[in-house]
């Protein structure tokens, strides 16, 4: 239906995707926005409700 479900969000969180661009000192991965764009593109290919 175009809405992310709680289970999918939990999986993304455990994989570290929700903190992709947060600095590592705050528990994120410290990646740049190019990495975020690549992740969003791949997630969007599966289901557009998971894109940012």
C-alpha positions in Angstrom: 0.0 0.0 0.0 3.0 2.3 -0.1 3.4 2.4 3.7 6.4 0.9 5.5 5.6 -1.6 8.1 7.2 -1.8 11.6 9.0 -5.0 10.8 10.7 -3.6 7.8 11.8 -0.5 9.7 13.2 -2.7 12.5 15.2 -4.6 10.0 16.6 -1.4 8.5 17.4 -0.1 12.0 19.3 -3.3 12.9 21.3 -3.1 9.7 22.3 0.5 10.5 20.5 2.1 7.6 18.5 4.5 9.7 21.7 6.1 11.1 23.7 6.0 7.9 24.7 9.6 7.8 24.9 10.2 11.6 28.4 10.6 13.0 29.9 7.4 14.5 30.2 9.2 17.9 26.4 9.3 18.0 26.0 5.6 17.0 25.7 6.2 13.3 27.8 4.9 10.4 29.3 8.3 9.5 28.6 7.8 5.7 28.2 10.6 3.2 25.1 11.5 1.3 26.3 9.7 -1.8 26.1 6.4 0.3 22.6 7.5 1.5 21.5 8.1 -2.1 22.7 4.7 -3.2 20.8 3.0 -0.3 17.7 4.9 -1.1 17.9 4.0 -4.8 18.3 0.3 -4.0 15.4 0.4 -1.5 13.3 2.2 -4.0 13.8 -0.5 -6.5 12.2 -2.9 -4.1 9.5 -0.7 -2.6 9.1 3.0 -2.8 7.6 3.3 0.6 11.1 2.8 2.1 12.8 5.6 0.3 13.7 8.8 2.1 
